[in-house]
Amino acid sequence: MAAPLPLDLHLRSYGLVREADRHDYAQIVLPVAGEVELDIEGRGRKLDLLHAAVVAPGAWHSQAGAAGNQSFILDLDPGLLRQGPWERLLDRPFTPIGAAARKLVEFMSLASAGAKAPPQLVQGWAPLLLDSLAQAAFQPASRLAALMARIELQPGLPWTLDTMARAASLSPSRLHALFRGETGMSPHEWLLRRRLEAVCTLLASTARPIADIALATGFSDQSVLTRAMRKAMDTTPAAYRRAAREDSHKTQ
């Protein structure tokens, strides 16, 4: 699997008291509710649902907000904003949130439902957000990251090379080449690995029947899952579940 991007996303509310801060990482502030007053290196602006802020690494900044404000804060490794069109964001500490970026922020608000979003979802979402804020066309690598995040969340869907390519708005051959370049695997190999990981999690953490787990993770029946686990892991679903339970009892 491709290495995860060095980033983190959290939801934050600001109070009325301003406190100056600076840090080595970059930060993007995306209002979700209310308004926030933000000062970056002496330049001030009111952020709302249509305006975001980009805090460069090492930049002094302070913020304050009235009751009820909430913003997504995306922390980024400084190297990420020096990749291709994303570097433009460093020249625009205050940047408009266009229609595409707004939809992405709204999607994350719904997907996270006030809690911390799943890391794999953030990994797929962030590159598309950066592309849209930089007013660049969605890059193939960003589309691949979004597709991979979606598959990890829903490995049991009837994914094929064609359906994956359509979901990423790429040709099947281009998608195949991207998978090889990013993961060293074909789309089918990568998908099988993600499905087996989901199977192992369910076998170890639930009492669901193996046949149900097989269907939920994209295998046509229990026998197909058993053959796949034997070939890839030299075990069976029942044996894996027994071993996981024995390990759990030993650690209790």
PyMOL commands that set and color helices and strands:
alter all, ss='L'
color gray80, all
select helices_A, chain A and resi 78-82+84-91+99-112+119-133+140-153+161-168+172-183+187-205+210-216+222-233+237-251
alter helices_A, ss='H'
color red, helices_A
select strands_A, chain A and resi 7-12+26-33+36-40+43-47+51-55+61-65+70-76+94-96
alter strands_A, ss='S'
color yellow, strands_A
deselect
rebuild
show_as cartoon
